[in-house]
Amino acid sequence: MRVPFLPLLVGIALSTSATPPPLRSIGAGPEVRARQAPRMSSLDNGVIRIGVDLEMGGVITYLSRSSDSRNVINVHDFGREVQQSYYSGPTPFGVSHPAFPNWSWNPIGAGDIYANPSRVVASSNDGTTIYVRAIPMQWALDQVPGECFFETWITLDGNAASLRYRLTNHREDLARYRPFSQELPAVFTIGKLYRAFTYDGPAPFTDGPIRELPFVPGHWRTYRPTENWMALVDRSGWGLGVFSEEVYRFVAGFWGEPDTGGPEDDPTGYVAPAREEILDHNITYNYSASLILGTLSEIRAYAVAHRRAESRPDHHFALNHFQEDRQHFVYVNAEDGGLPIRGGLRVNLDRPNPQILLPESRWEADALPILYVTAAFRTHDASATISWAMPGEGFTETRRVSFTVVPDGVLRTYVVSLAGAPGYTGTIARLRLDPGEGGIPGDSVTIASISFRPPDASPRTPRIVARPN
């Protein structure tokens, strides 16, 4: 029996500070069946070796150097490993395990709390790429498959494993739920990797000193790595790094007695890139991450070499075809029409004080003096507002610029000058569009693009609907 963590509240606070994903905080109870013998599919490039268990949803259960057999992944129960895990409404979802009252919709890759494993329906391994397609289980329910499937692609790159994940929903529940914070992915390590490090200073990718993060055993905390990586290492400074080039918020913690335990023991470290997302009933959601084995300098070197080339806002919603990708936009007091996106991102403004939040990122204010907003406003207001947030801070009334709009429903490009506005200086972490006061049925805004580039200068190609059968 795992000793439970104190669960966190499901969901997010829609600002630059978001609640971490909830904790799958208890393991096998007396009613749980014995786990099946592993059926492994592995890759080894002579530097590292990685393996997935095809009897456990094809999640990652093994990662070591090729030269030894020290597995750094914790497999104590089905809530750990390295795996996909997603959250959405309703809350509660079904009759959940007694340890998880009011648990939300939460399919995960390995299996449920009752040790019913997720089912692999297709897999391949050509010596270069592992592919797995699986039907996940709802974590807190007893043998309830998710109305979705998970896909995984794994390749090796020196001392790193590149992970590409996809969720495809086909839920019968067509309700539109609020954004939830997602684990992208959930990574659990052995208890010997008990020290957490990152760089979260103001000058990323300039070789500034990294720092060790304080852990309070039994608690998950939110961190904001400015180089998009965190590492859990052993006493010597060697261990596992997690990198995600587009995620600037990570959740991490430790459970149990530090510096003890192996893959099947209770002590464990945890780290997950985290981002709030709306997961529609029919969404196809993709993301990537990397696992790096090595010293802190080696982990950081990988992050520097794979850093995102452009982090300024550059979001485009096709007007001449269906589009699947919401590009991480979320809302307060508003909602869009769901997926696929038709003729631009149309956001309904029938509730008061609607807000459209762009994804978290990071850029210097002087690199974005002008923002181009191409949109059709059909509102009862003749102005809109762009607000910005600093790293680790929320939006304030003093960091905003208003601009005049023509509210006749015709698509226009608005050139919003940010340079020189009070408070628009230093590092910027996020933008928010307030398209008017809202609160009137029928009001809406249709966004074609929000970008640092003029509309005719963007090479970005939106992802088009390409749903597998």
Legacy VTK file of the C-alpha trace (Angstrom):
# vtk DataFile Version 3.0
C-alpha trace
ASCII
DATASET POLYDATA
POINTS 469 float
0.000 0.000 0.000
1.371 3.400 -0.932
1.032 6.093 1.681
-1.183 8.755 0.097
-0.015 12.210 -0.773
-2.270 15.091 0.106
-4.265 15.592 -3.106
-4.219 18.959 -4.818
-7.228 20.693 -6.293
-7.955 19.700 -9.871
-7.765 22.454 -12.467
-6.000 25.750 -12.954
-5.984 29.389 -12.050
-6.116 31.160 -15.371
-3.197 33.517 -15.057
0.532 33.004 -15.304
0.266 31.021 -12.062
-1.567 27.714 -12.444
-2.474 24.938 -10.033
-0.393 21.805 -10.644
-2.053 18.671 -11.947
-3.660 16.628 -9.166
-1.704 13.857 -7.517
-2.402 10.212 -8.227
-1.647 9.803 -4.583
-2.201 6.202 -3.577
-1.086 2.876 -4.940
-2.143 -0.726 -4.714
-4.803 -1.563 -2.176
-5.701 -5.045 -0.937
-8.168 -5.485 -3.810
-5.482 -5.046 -6.490
-4.448 -8.023 -8.624
-0.829 -8.995 -9.159
0.780 -7.291 -12.134
1.391 -9.326 -15.285
4.936 -10.208 -16.263
6.454 -7.448 -18.414
6.572 -7.751 -22.198
9.258 -5.301 -23.192
10.026 -3.460 -26.410
13.402 -1.719 -26.241
15.846 0.545 -28.060
19.589 0.774 -27.407
21.948 3.118 -29.281
25.075 2.192 -27.342
24.658 5.209 -25.039
21.273 4.669 -23.397
18.665 1.933 -23.349
14.920 2.558 -23.073
12.040 0.095 -22.767
8.249 0.140 -22.791
6.036 -2.543 -21.267
3.454 -3.766 -23.779
1.512 -5.430 -20.960
1.125 -2.033 -19.242
-0.160 0.229 -22.002
3.249 0.579 -23.622
4.448 3.195 -21.108
8.135 3.707 -20.368
9.207 1.477 -17.502
12.954 1.255 -18.158
15.744 3.773 -18.850
19.438 3.243 -18.186
22.871 3.749 -19.659
23.814 1.052 -22.139
26.868 0.260 -20.031
24.918 -0.716 -16.908
21.482 -1.905 -15.817
20.601 0.814 -13.329
16.983 1.617 -14.225
16.032 5.171 -13.176
12.253 4.804 -13.701
9.954 4.056 -10.759
7.351 1.348 -11.463
5.966 0.924 -7.959
2.358 1.096 -9.193
0.339 2.024 -12.283
0.293 5.703 -11.345
4.029 6.169 -11.854
6.351 5.210 -14.789
6.751 7.739 -17.623
3.347 8.100 -19.184
0.662 10.215 -20.750
-1.944 11.569 -18.344
-4.734 14.009 -19.186
-7.404 15.864 -17.219
-10.803 17.295 -18.106
-14.369 17.417 -16.847
-16.639 16.402 -15.429
-15.622 16.468 -11.796
-16.390 14.014 -10.349
-16.196 11.518 -13.183
-18.001 8.318 -12.268
-17.747 6.570 -8.919
-14.069 6.843 -8.136
-11.836 4.939 -5.734
-12.456 5.911 -2.059
-9.018 7.505 -1.944
-10.024 9.847 -4.793
-13.381 11.444 -4.028
-14.480 13.883 -6.720
-11.721 12.824 -9.148
-11.994 14.228 -12.649
-11.845 12.556 -16.061
-8.261 11.262 -16.111
-7.153 8.575 -18.589
-3.547 7.478 -18.022
-1.183 5.292 -19.975
-0.338 2.421 -17.627
-3.654 1.432 -16.051
-6.001 2.240 -13.202
-5.600 2.242 -9.442
-7.083 -1.270 -9.307
-4.158 -2.517 -11.470
-6.224 -3.084 -14.575
-3.650 -2.369 -17.294
-4.263 -0.234 -20.339
-4.472 -2.277 -23.533
-1.970 -2.020 -26.377
-3.776 -2.407 -29.700
-0.818 -1.817 -32.026
2.942 -1.577 -31.659
6.107 -1.700 -33.727
9.857 -1.433 -33.253
12.158 -1.126 -36.278
15.307 -0.670 -34.188
15.085 3.114 -34.535
11.562 4.000 -33.424
9.181 2.429 -30.944
5.524 3.056 -31.768
2.628 2.179 -29.469
-1.095 2.719 -29.770
-3.113 1.932 -26.647
-6.521 2.328 -25.061
-5.879 3.914 -21.642
-7.744 3.372 -18.392
-9.468 5.952 -16.203
-7.128 6.223 -13.241
-9.577 6.369 -10.325
-12.180 3.924 -11.697
-12.262 0.133 -11.789
-11.681 -1.237 -15.299
-13.144 1.726 -17.206
-11.335 2.357 -20.518
-11.004 5.915 -21.730
-13.051 6.997 -24.718
-9.799 7.850 -26.440
-6.550 6.308 -27.502
-2.926 7.191 -26.842
-0.086 7.034 -29.344
3.619 7.123 -28.540
6.712 7.482 -30.706
10.173 7.080 -29.114
13.566 7.610 -30.779
17.071 7.936 -29.311
19.454 10.860 -29.788
22.775 10.279 -28.033
22.064 10.354 -24.304
18.455 11.489 -24.821
15.159 9.828 -25.669
12.859 11.936 -27.833
9.188 11.361 -27.021
6.219 12.284 -29.195
2.763 11.759 -27.774
-0.772 12.016 -29.139
-4.198 11.888 -27.505
-7.229 11.266 -29.746
-10.580 11.687 -28.023
-13.869 10.181 -29.165
-15.989 10.915 -26.105
-19.759 10.562 -26.155
-19.941 13.424 -23.663
-20.028 16.488 -25.935
-19.941 19.040 -23.111
-17.307 21.772 -23.235
-15.201 21.791 -20.090
-12.843 24.419 -18.732
-9.080 24.134 -19.180
-7.232 21.742 -16.897
-3.514 21.575 -16.168
-1.919 18.626 -17.993
1.126 16.447 -17.247
3.247 16.517 -20.420
4.271 13.775 -19.537
4.307 12.468 -15.952
7.830 11.260 -15.057
8.537 9.242 -11.890
12.108 8.341 -10.945
13.737 6.054 -8.417
14.265 7.436 -4.917
18.047 7.569 -5.420
17.438 10.567 -7.711
16.366 12.871 -4.932
17.998 16.234 -5.744
16.216 18.637 -8.121
18.034 21.225 -10.231
17.156 23.733 -12.933
17.988 27.151 -14.253
15.165 29.613 -13.576
17.114 32.850 -13.639
16.514 35.955 -15.773
19.204 35.246 -18.409
18.522 31.808 -19.931
21.026 30.146 -22.262
23.894 32.359 -21.084
25.541 29.763 -18.822
24.273 31.326 -15.609
24.530 29.242 -12.431
21.901 26.571 -11.956
20.351 26.045 -8.545
19.145 23.184 -6.414
15.438 23.386 -5.661
14.114 22.894 -2.138
11.851 19.867 -1.841
9.317 19.356 0.920
8.705 15.572 1.013
5.138 14.702 0.164
4.355 17.916 -1.691
4.368 18.861 -5.357
5.425 22.416 -6.186
5.343 24.543 -9.326
8.618 25.820 -10.782
9.351 28.023 -13.792
12.527 26.896 -15.557
13.572 29.566 -18.038
15.621 27.036 -20.021
12.696 24.571 -20.241
14.320 21.726 -18.283
14.478 20.188 -14.830
16.626 17.361 -13.518
16.426 14.833 -10.700
19.904 13.571 -9.831
21.663 11.395 -7.285
24.250 12.289 -4.678
26.969 12.560 -7.354
24.969 14.876 -9.629
24.060 12.263 -12.254
20.484 11.476 -13.181
17.520 12.217 -15.407
16.581 15.490 -17.068
13.203 16.361 -18.568
13.082 18.919 -21.382
10.145 20.475 -23.230
10.999 23.340 -25.541
7.583 25.049 -25.414
6.697 24.602 -21.721
7.747 27.155 -19.109
6.001 25.688 -16.064
7.074 22.404 -14.447
5.705 20.560 -11.436
8.063 18.502 -9.285
8.315 16.830 -5.912
9.578 13.882 -3.911
7.892 11.205 -1.853
9.430 8.976 0.778
12.922 8.754 2.216
15.458 10.508 -0.028
18.453 8.656 -1.474
16.853 5.238 -1.078
14.958 2.783 -3.221
14.920 1.245 -6.654
12.353 0.926 -9.451
9.790 -1.061 -7.430
10.184 0.754 -4.109
7.933 3.454 -2.700
10.346 6.452 -2.578
10.109 8.369 -5.816
10.881 11.659 -7.482
8.422 13.344 -9.814
8.684 15.956 -12.540
6.259 16.979 -15.279
6.138 19.839 -17.758
2.689 21.336 -17.195
0.388 23.485 -19.291
-3.305 24.313 -19.154
-5.273 22.952 -22.104
-8.868 22.540 -23.241
-9.392 18.899 -24.220
-12.448 18.740 -26.462
-14.541 15.597 -26.838
-13.042 15.132 -30.332
-9.562 16.613 -29.961
-6.350 15.263 -31.431
-3.703 16.677 -29.103
0.042 16.371 -29.785
3.134 17.289 -27.796
6.809 16.362 -27.501
9.349 16.064 -24.689
12.786 14.581 -24.090
14.381 12.487 -21.332
18.139 13.029 -20.910
20.466 10.788 -18.905
23.663 12.356 -17.688
25.326 14.899 -15.464
23.776 18.293 -14.892
26.109 19.867 -17.437
25.167 17.229 -20.023
21.455 17.669 -19.371
21.757 21.419 -19.686
23.833 21.162 -22.839
21.050 19.171 -24.487
18.495 21.832 -23.542
20.702 24.597 -24.930
21.263 22.715 -28.183
17.530 22.061 -28.634
16.204 25.416 -27.457
13.237 26.940 -29.249
14.391 29.181 -32.083
11.478 31.626 -31.825
9.419 32.293 -28.713
7.531 35.473 -29.633
3.786 35.013 -30.253
3.058 33.773 -33.774
-0.407 32.201 -33.904
-2.381 31.673 -37.092
-5.822 30.160 -37.625
-6.563 29.212 -41.203
-9.552 30.846 -42.840
-9.878 28.615 -45.891
-9.967 25.120 -44.378
-10.665 23.233 -41.161
-7.940 23.358 -38.534
-7.442 21.103 -35.528
-4.899 22.995 -33.438
-6.088 25.592 -30.888
-2.398 26.455 -30.314
-2.780 26.414 -26.516
-5.272 29.315 -26.304
-7.516 29.204 -23.223
-10.295 31.467 -21.987
-11.876 33.124 -18.986
-15.602 33.892 -19.257
-15.579 32.799 -22.895
-15.425 29.731 -25.109
-14.822 28.971 -28.751
-16.980 26.869 -31.014
-14.979 23.689 -30.498
-12.884 21.677 -32.924
-12.237 21.628 -35.785
-11.729 25.376 -36.219
-13.653 26.721 -39.203
-12.847 30.080 -40.777
-10.669 31.334 -37.936
-10.841 30.948 -34.163
-14.321 32.210 -33.265
-14.742 33.061 -29.579
-18.189 33.726 -28.130
-18.399 36.776 -25.852
-21.838 36.414 -24.287
-20.462 36.454 -20.725
-19.166 39.602 -18.993
-15.436 40.348 -18.949
-14.289 37.749 -21.525
-10.543 37.080 -21.753
-8.486 35.190 -24.321
-5.154 33.966 -22.961
-2.270 33.174 -25.281
0.138 30.423 -24.170
2.969 31.076 -21.760
6.255 31.884 -23.464
9.224 34.186 -22.942
10.662 37.128 -24.894
12.216 40.519 -24.302
9.887 43.482 -24.684
12.155 45.310 -27.113
11.978 42.286 -29.463
8.206 42.739 -29.795
7.478 46.446 -30.210
4.377 45.857 -32.384
1.737 43.155 -32.248
-0.424 42.417 -35.283
-3.956 41.283 -34.465
-5.962 40.139 -37.494
-9.521 39.614 -36.334
-13.188 40.325 -36.998
-14.915 41.943 -34.023
-18.676 41.596 -33.829
-19.225 43.401 -30.551
-21.013 46.289 -28.906
-17.654 47.850 -27.970
-15.315 49.878 -30.147
-12.124 48.991 -28.288
-10.125 45.976 -27.163
-7.135 45.524 -24.877
-3.826 43.676 -24.949
-2.419 42.881 -21.487
0.919 41.292 -20.640
2.331 39.403 -17.676
5.867 39.204 -16.361
7.430 35.806 -15.501
5.796 34.265 -12.453
3.261 37.087 -12.161
-0.357 37.562 -13.100
-1.978 40.206 -15.253
-2.503 43.672 -13.762
-4.491 46.759 -14.688
-1.286 48.739 -15.223
0.193 46.483 -17.900
-2.183 46.925 -20.788
-2.752 48.804 -24.028
-6.153 49.560 -25.525
-6.770 49.895 -29.254
-9.748 50.932 -31.331
-11.626 48.274 -33.285
-14.358 48.412 -35.903
-17.052 46.108 -34.481
-18.810 45.257 -37.739
-17.663 41.640 -38.134
-15.233 42.439 -40.973
-11.733 40.959 -40.822
-9.064 43.634 -40.306
-5.461 43.782 -39.137
-4.937 45.974 -36.076
-1.407 47.231 -35.483
-1.002 47.414 -31.702
1.995 49.427 -30.543
3.411 47.987 -27.327
6.752 49.785 -27.286
6.772 52.697 -24.885
3.670 51.598 -22.997
4.074 51.936 -19.214
5.333 48.657 -17.770
6.157 47.093 -21.132
9.800 46.444 -20.450
12.097 43.578 -19.552
10.996 39.970 -19.950
7.408 39.206 -20.973
5.836 35.813 -20.296
2.287 35.957 -21.648
-0.286 38.035 -23.520
-4.025 38.335 -23.047
-6.622 39.760 -25.416
-9.719 41.349 -23.846
-12.007 41.774 -26.865
-14.526 44.048 -25.147
-16.860 44.109 -22.167
-18.865 41.125 -23.405
-22.051 39.980 -21.756
-24.300 40.390 -24.788
-25.596 37.288 -26.605
-24.335 37.089 -30.161
-21.153 39.078 -29.584
-18.020 37.351 -30.828
-14.521 37.817 -32.173
-13.003 35.689 -34.935
-9.199 35.590 -34.814
-7.212 34.911 -37.963
-3.817 35.603 -36.387
-2.003 37.222 -33.473
1.669 37.582 -34.286
4.840 39.610 -34.090
4.947 39.354 -37.892
2.760 41.323 -40.316
0.070 39.048 -41.770
1.789 38.636 -45.134
5.185 37.777 -43.627
4.457 34.622 -41.670
5.747 31.242 -42.840
3.677 29.380 -40.243
1.481 26.588 -41.595
-1.366 25.638 -39.258
-1.960 21.992 -38.537
-4.898 20.756 -40.572
-7.398 18.142 -39.477
-5.968 14.712 -40.183
-7.831 12.406 -37.841
-6.913 8.698 -37.941
-9.705 6.156 -38.206
LINES 1 470
469 0 1 2 3 4 5 6 7 8 9 10 11 12 13 14 15 16 17 18 19 20 21 22 23 24 25 26 27 28 29 30 31 32 33 34 35 36 37 38 39 40 41 42 43 44 45 46 47 48 49 50 51 52 53 54 55 56 57 58 59 60 61 62 63 64 65 66 67 68 69 70 71 72 73 74 75 76 77 78 79 80 81 82 83 84 85 86 87 88 89 90 91 92 93 94 95 96 97 98 99 100 101 102 103 104 105 106 107 108 109 110 111 112 113 114 115 116 117 118 119 120 121 122 123 124 125 126 127 128 129 130 131 132 133 134 135 136 137 138 139 140 141 142 143 144 145 146 147 148 149 150 151 152 153 154 155 156 157 158 159 160 161 162 163 164 165 166 167 168 169 170 171 172 173 174 175 176 177 178 179 180 181 182 183 184 185 186 187 188 189 190 191 192 193 194 195 196 197 198 199 200 201 202 203 204 205 206 207 208 209 210 211 212 213 214 215 216 217 218 219 220 221 222 223 224 225 226 227 228 229 230 231 232 233 234 235 236 237 238 239 240 241 242 243 244 245 246 247 248 249 250 251 252 253 254 255 256 257 258 259 260 261 262 263 264 265 266 267 268 269 270 271 272 273 274 275 276 277 278 279 280 281 282 283 284 285 286 287 288 289 290 291 292 293 294 295 296 297 298 299 300 301 302 303 304 305 306 307 308 309 310 311 312 313 314 315 316 317 318 319 320 321 322 323 324 325 326 327 328 329 330 331 332 333 334 335 336 337 338 339 340 341 342 343 344 345 346 347 348 349 350 351 352 353 354 355 356 357 358 359 360 361 362 363 364 365 366 367 368 369 370 371 372 373 374 375 376 377 378 379 380 381 382 383 384 385 386 387 388 389 390 391 392 393 394 395 396 397 398 399 400 401 402 403 404 405 406 407 408 409 410 411 412 413 414 415 416 417 418 419 420 421 422 423 424 425 426 427 428 429 430 431 432 433 434 435 436 437 438 439 440 441 442 443 444 445 446 447 448 449 450 451 452 453 454 455 456 457 458 459 460 461 462 463 464 465 466 467 468
